[in-house]
Amino acid sequence: MPEVTEQLEILRQSVLADAYVQDFIKHNPVSDEMLKAEYERIKATVTGSEYKARHILVESEAEANAIIAKLKDDAASFAKLAMEKSADAGSKLRGGDLGWFDVSSMVPEFSGAISKLEKGTFTQEPVKTQYGYHVILLEDTRPIEAPPFDEVKPDLAQHLQQQNLKKDLEDLKAKAKIEIIEVSVAAPAPAAAPAPAPAPAAASK
C-alpha cells in the first residue's frame, strides 16, 4: 500500500537523522574549556540588580492611602498590616514578602516604583497596576549574579552541542550541489492527413 510505504520511508529517514545526530555528538564532544569559555561569555552579559521587597495589595486608592498613613506612624508594622489587609494570597501569609526578584518579572508600574525606592523605605503614594493598588517596602538590593558553573554545566553542554550541530548542518547544506536538468520535450508531430480513397476502376466494355 502506498500509505504504508510512505510511513516506512518517513520512519527510516527519522532513524537515519537520529543516528547522524548521535554520531556527530559522539565524534564532536564539548570540552570543559569550551564550556568555561561559553560560561564566561554569558556571565559577562549578566547585569542589573535584583530586589527583596514586601507589598500590600488592596482594591482602592483610599485603602492604600490609609495603610501608608499607618506606616508613617509605625513603619515596623508593615508585615502585620500585610497579613491583615493584603489581597495577594501568595504573599499575605508571609507578611507581604515577595522574596528576591528581578524587576523584569514584574509589571512596569511596580518595577518603576520599586527602582526609585531606597533600602528600608516604602512608597509614599499608592502604586496602581492592573491588580489594584500597592504599597511597597524595599528591604534590600543586590547585583544579579550568574548561577555557579557546575549548576549550569549540563545546560551549557546541550546548548553548545545544538549550536555545533546547527553549524555542521548549515555547512553541509552550503556544500551540497543541486543540479536541475532541463529536459526539452519535442512537440508531437501533426497527425498525417488520411490518404485519399482510390478512384473506382473503370468498367471494362
QUIKA-V126000 format. One record per pair of residues at least 4 apart in sequence whose ideal C-beta (glycine too) atoms are under 6 Angstrom apart, sorted by the first residue. I is the first residue (numbers start at 1). J is the second residue. Records with the same first field share a line. If there is no record, write none. Layout:
I = J + J
This chain:
24 = 28 + 165
25 = 161
28 = 164
30 = 34 + 157 + 160 + 161
35 = 156
38 = 156 + 160
39 = 43 + 149
43 = 146
46 = 144 + 146
48 = 144
49 = 141 + 143
50 = 100 + 102 + 144
51 = 114 + 141
52 = 100 + 139 + 140
53 = 98 + 114 + 136 + 138 + 139
54 = 78 + 96 + 97 + 137
55 = 96 + 134 + 136
56 = 67 + 81 + 82 + 85 + 86 + 96 + 135
57 = 86 + 87 + 88 + 132 + 134
58 = 63 + 64 + 132 + 133
59 = 132
61 = 126 + 133
64 = 126 + 133 + 135
67 = 81 + 135
68 = 135
71 = 75 + 122
77 = 81
78 = 137
79 = 95
81 = 85
82 = 86 + 95 + 96
83 = 95
86 = 92 + 96
88 = 92
91 = 96 + 97 + 98
101 = 105
103 = 111
106 = 110 + 111
107 = 129
108 = 112
109 = 127 + 129
110 = 129
113 = 123 + 127 + 136
114 = 136 + 138
117 = 121 + 138
119 = 138
122 = 137
123 = 127 + 135 + 136
126 = 133
127 = 134
128 = 133
147 = 151 + 152
152 = 156
